[in-house]
């Protein structure tokens, strides 16, 4: 599977996916830390990919997403944006609404 197929599969198989530097428990940059904090306040589980330990993803995701920076938050297969957009959405309550709606729309496991 080539890296673009891998990225597509990651996005399609996770309702909430964060491409970040590090992990939610140990973010490796302030932008990733702030994005994780905003996501955790929504109270739903989310998947993540550490781009530092996945250099192929780090190199190719910006081209695939047409978004040059990290972190990148994907919800329901759509790119939401990076740290500034996510934190603004969290402050307005829009992020929590979007996440709750996306989780509610997922088939039961």
Short mmCIF file of the C-alpha atoms (twelve columns), coordinates in Angstrom:
data_MODEL
# 
_entry.id   MODEL 
# 
loop_
_atom_site.group_PDB 
_atom_site.id 
_atom_site.type_symbol 
_atom_site.label_atom_id 
_atom_site.label_alt_id 
_atom_site.label_comp_id 
_atom_site.label_asym_id 
_atom_site.label_seq_id 
_atom_site.Cartn_x 
_atom_site.Cartn_y 
_atom_site.Cartn_z 
_atom_site.pdbx_PDB_model_num 
ATOM 1   C CA . UNK A 1   0.000   0.000  0.000  1 
ATOM 2   C CA . UNK A 2   1.472   3.366  -0.879 1 
ATOM 3   C CA . UNK A 3   1.547   6.203  1.641  1 
ATOM 4   C CA . UNK A 4   -1.396  8.098  0.105  1 
ATOM 5   C CA . UNK A 5   -3.538  4.956  0.378  1 
ATOM 6   C CA . UNK A 6   -2.405  4.594  3.988  1 
ATOM 7   C CA . UNK A 7   -3.375  8.198  4.758  1 
ATOM 8   C CA . UNK A 8   -6.789  7.755  3.080  1 
ATOM 9   C CA . UNK A 9   -7.384  4.556  5.061  1 
ATOM 10  C CA . UNK A 10  -6.447  6.272  8.345  1 
ATOM 11  C CA . UNK A 11  -8.832  9.152  7.650  1 
ATOM 12  C CA . UNK A 12  -11.690 6.898  6.515  1 
ATOM 13  C CA . UNK A 13  -11.407 4.457  9.419  1 
ATOM 14  C CA . UNK A 14  -11.288 7.042  12.241 1 
ATOM 15  C CA . UNK A 15  -14.182 9.416  12.907 1 
ATOM 16  C CA . UNK A 16  -11.855 11.781 14.775 1 
ATOM 17  C CA . UNK A 17  -8.195  11.731 13.760 1 
ATOM 18  C CA . UNK A 18  -5.396  14.058 14.781 1 
ATOM 19  C CA . UNK A 19  -2.097  14.139 12.936 1 
ATOM 20  C CA . UNK A 20  0.264   15.609 15.492 1 
ATOM 21  C CA . UNK A 21  3.819   15.805 16.767 1 
ATOM 22  C CA . UNK A 22  4.113   13.289 19.598 1 
ATOM 23  C CA . UNK A 23  1.192   11.650 21.376 1 
ATOM 24  C CA . UNK A 24  -1.760  13.047 23.333 1 
ATOM 25  C CA . UNK A 25  0.048   12.148 26.572 1 
ATOM 26  C CA . UNK A 26  3.367   13.584 25.384 1 
ATOM 27  C CA . UNK A 27  2.860   16.225 22.684 1 
ATOM 28  C CA . UNK A 28  6.128   17.338 21.115 1 
ATOM 29  C CA . UNK A 29  5.096   20.892 20.242 1 
ATOM 30  C CA . UNK A 30  2.894   23.579 21.758 1 
ATOM 31  C CA . UNK A 31  0.460   23.600 18.834 1 
ATOM 32  C CA . UNK A 32  -0.135  19.860 19.166 1 
ATOM 33  C CA . UNK A 33  -0.540  20.252 22.948 1 
ATOM 34  C CA . UNK A 34  -3.178  22.995 22.562 1 
ATOM 35  C CA . UNK A 35  -5.064  21.005 19.939 1 
ATOM 36  C CA . UNK A 36  -5.080  17.879 22.126 1 
ATOM 37  C CA . UNK A 37  -6.334  19.933 25.067 1 
ATOM 38  C CA . UNK A 38  -9.238  21.291 22.984 1 
ATOM 39  C CA . UNK A 39  -10.115 17.781 21.787 1 
ATOM 40  C CA . UNK A 40  -9.947  16.260 25.265 1 
ATOM 41  C CA . UNK A 41  -12.373 18.877 26.581 1 
ATOM 42  C CA . UNK A 42  -14.963 17.447 24.158 1 
ATOM 43  C CA . UNK A 43  -14.903 14.171 26.071 1 
ATOM 44  C CA . UNK A 44  -14.779 11.786 23.106 1 
ATOM 45  C CA . UNK A 45  -12.087 9.321  22.131 1 
ATOM 46  C CA . UNK A 46  -9.966  10.198 19.126 1 
ATOM 47  C CA . UNK A 47  -7.246  8.526  17.119 1 
ATOM 48  C CA . UNK A 48  -3.893  10.098 16.446 1 
ATOM 49  C CA . UNK A 49  -0.860  9.607  14.249 1 
ATOM 50  C CA . UNK A 50  2.541   10.790 15.477 1 
ATOM 51  C CA . UNK A 51  4.080   12.350 12.379 1 
ATOM 52  C CA . UNK A 52  7.520   12.397 14.019 1 
ATOM 53  C CA . UNK A 53  7.620   8.595  14.054 1 
ATOM 54  C CA . UNK A 54  5.916   8.387  10.626 1 
ATOM 55  C CA . UNK A 55  8.142   10.442 8.294  1 
ATOM 56  C CA . UNK A 56  6.315   9.253  5.146  1 
ATOM 57  C CA . UNK A 57  3.029   10.592 6.528  1 
ATOM 58  C CA . UNK A 58  4.761   13.799 7.591  1 
ATOM 59  C CA . UNK A 59  6.159   14.293 4.088  1 
ATOM 60  C CA . UNK A 60  3.006   13.414 2.120  1 
ATOM 61  C CA . UNK A 61  0.006   14.506 4.205  1 
ATOM 62  C CA . UNK A 62  0.486   18.242 3.508  1 
ATOM 63  C CA . UNK A 63  0.263   17.531 -0.239 1 
ATOM 64  C CA . UNK A 64  -2.745  15.228 0.164  1 
ATOM 65  C CA . UNK A 65  -4.587  17.634 2.461  1 
ATOM 66  C CA . UNK A 66  -3.428  20.820 0.737  1 
ATOM 67  C CA . UNK A 67  -2.622  22.033 4.258  1 
ATOM 68  C CA . UNK A 68  1.054   22.751 4.976  1 
ATOM 69  C CA . UNK A 69  1.283   22.560 8.759  1 
ATOM 70  C CA . UNK A 70  0.722   20.236 11.705 1 
ATOM 71  C CA . UNK A 71  -1.288  19.406 13.706 1 
ATOM 72  C CA . UNK A 72  -4.155  18.533 11.373 1 
ATOM 73  C CA . UNK A 73  -7.550  17.540 12.756 1 
ATOM 74  C CA . UNK A 74  -9.835  15.395 10.601 1 
ATOM 75  C CA . UNK A 75  -13.445 14.785 11.652 1 
ATOM 76  C CA . UNK A 76  -15.779 12.589 9.641  1 
ATOM 77  C CA . UNK A 77  -13.275 12.397 6.797  1 
ATOM 78  C CA . UNK A 78  -13.021 16.183 6.471  1 
ATOM 79  C CA . UNK A 79  -10.005 18.328 7.284  1 
ATOM 80  C CA . UNK A 80  -11.045 20.770 10.000 1 
ATOM 81  C CA . UNK A 81  -7.734  22.590 10.265 1 
ATOM 82  C CA . UNK A 82  -4.843  23.226 12.591 1 
ATOM 83  C CA . UNK A 83  -4.336  24.538 16.088 1 
ATOM 84  C CA . UNK A 84  -5.781  28.047 15.650 1 
ATOM 85  C CA . UNK A 85  -8.962  26.854 13.947 1 
ATOM 86  C CA . UNK A 86  -9.471  24.008 16.439 1 
ATOM 87  C CA . UNK A 87  -8.973  26.228 19.496 1 
ATOM 88  C CA . UNK A 88  -11.328 28.897 18.084 1 
ATOM 89  C CA . UNK A 89  -13.956 26.234 17.407 1 
ATOM 90  C CA . UNK A 90  -13.500 24.856 20.934 1 
ATOM 91  C CA . UNK A 91  -13.966 28.308 22.468 1 
ATOM 92  C CA . UNK A 92  -17.175 28.898 20.497 1 
ATOM 93  C CA . UNK A 93  -18.583 25.433 21.283 1 
ATOM 94  C CA . UNK A 94  -18.596 24.532 17.586 1 
ATOM 95  C CA . UNK A 95  -15.953 21.811 18.000 1 
ATOM 96  C CA . UNK A 96  -17.874 19.939 20.672 1 
ATOM 97  C CA . UNK A 97  -21.081 20.077 18.610 1 
ATOM 98  C CA . UNK A 98  -19.309 18.768 15.507 1 
ATOM 99  C CA . UNK A 99  -17.615 15.962 17.441 1 
ATOM 100 C CA . UNK A 100 -20.823 14.890 19.214 1 
ATOM 101 C CA . UNK A 101 -22.727 14.846 15.900 1 
ATOM 102 C CA . UNK A 102 -19.959 12.854 14.207 1 
ATOM 103 C CA . UNK A 103 -19.740 10.314 17.017 1 
ATOM 104 C CA . UNK A 104 -23.545 9.943  17.119 1 
ATOM 105 C CA . UNK A 105 -23.593 9.260  13.365 1 
ATOM 106 C CA . UNK A 106 -21.073 6.384  13.658 1 
ATOM 107 C CA . UNK A 107 -22.427 2.850  13.474 1 
ATOM 108 C CA . UNK A 108 -22.426 1.040  16.812 1 
ATOM 109 C CA . UNK A 109 -19.512 -1.327 17.255 1 
# 
